[in-house]
């Protein structure tokens, strides 16, 4: 603690109650007449006053300044010495105040200071015990008995001090552990909020990618169909009608994509198709849109988990969309192969290409790159103006398997 310990913020209220009970016993021992005339009570008012001051000091324990702590403890020891020498027989025989002193020192000092106060308490107790029995005139036999009693009592009191010290160390350690656990839980809640915010942001990005990849692809194809129909409307109305019919189909598909996007794109994009069938559908859409049929070479020797097939489908879909929109290509090649450790995807076209230094920040390219990196893969683009474009994706299959097994567990 950084601020002083008071009755309002005391970490262990039961210790205050215990102090008040022990101080009450000590006060009563100073007031009640002793059973032995040889052990009279002197300066009763001084003893009571010392006990009151000692008790009031327990209502506020210093925590910051080391010098103040030492002065505070020295005053406590001084009051205990006064009570020990002038108090009643009970307070001298069973020195409750030393136990309170050790308890308070555990709340004030670190372990070194606690050990010093405990040792001082035991030393002052021995001095008071020796002075008390030296004043009792008795025969050698009685002195031997008193010596034996003093030794046993000193051992018992020393063990009591050690027990109190160990008990307080344990209680304080447990309290510190609880405080550290509370701090750790608070940090964990903060991390959870951050993770939740990050997950929300990632989900928004995912939905944005899904809208761009699915709806953007359909709208691009729809736009191409309408442009072709407009060009052929005057010269070849029947052929234009075919393109308009196809545009209507694409419009219906776009509407369906919008509905799926509004519902957070929860349905599987492959719609229970295999990856080969889904790629064939994308190739057919490209052939209808720009009249170019991609040359697809698919060799999936090793199985691919659903965690990988969906991103691969989206990457191919986005690549075909970009080819239809920008490349003006006449040849498109797709190669998809697997080894025992990796999946390789290459998409090439002979279109007009672009300058990598000026055109690599589009949403579609960023979406493909993000999907690849999320699977621990590598994403590369090779393109120059008038020399086509090549997209290379390399994804480790073990990553997807491990993710799937982890999800199953």
C-alpha angles and dihedrals in degrees: 000000000000099000126059118276110247136170089269098054101026109145093214114034092178089067090060091051090048091050092052091050093050092046089051090055090048092050092049091051089055093051102040112083113251118250090229122063090207089065103052123174113243130188094010092174091054091050093049091047091051091050092050093050090046091051094047091051088062090064091072123032120187118237111170116045114059092204091055089050092054093047090047092052092045090055090050092052091048091053091048091052091052091050093047094052099039104026130098127282094263095055090050097047096047108026103204092171093068090057090051090048092054091046092053092045089058089058093046109037137043121248094283092053091046092055092049093051091047091051092047091050091054092047094050090046091054091049092051091046093052093047091050097053094039088065093056112090110212144142122279090258093054091045090053090051092048090049091052090047092048092051093050092045092049091051091048092048092047090052089048091054091049091048092051091047093050092044093052092046089053093047093047092047090051091049091049090050090052091050091049089048090051090051090047090050090050091051089046090054090050091049090048090053090049091048090048091051091047091048090050090051092048090049090052090050090048092052090046090052091048092051092047095045099044106027093033091054093050094046092048091053090045091053092050092050092051093047091052091047091052091051092050098039095096101034103032109019094168093055090044088055089057091054091047090053090051089048090054090052090050090048090055090049090049090052089052090050090052091053091049091049092051089055089055094260094277096159120088110261092219090056094216093311125129118252091251092054092047092050089049088055091052091049091051090051091052092049090052093045103048104004094248120122112205119232102234121195109184122176111167102172094159123049120256123216122234089248087068104032094062096052090044090052091050092048092051091045092051091046092052090047091054091047091052093047104041118004104070085206126171096192128045125179128190123189119184118175138157135209128188090274110022146038117220124199125181124178117184134177135176095224130127094285124200144240110275091208093060107031113043100098100075119127093242095054091044090050092053092047093048092050091051095046091047088063093048092254138131125252123196134173124199116189142137130179113283091003103088128239137274125198118196122192123183117183127177111235093206090066091058092046093050091048091050094048090047091052091050090054 
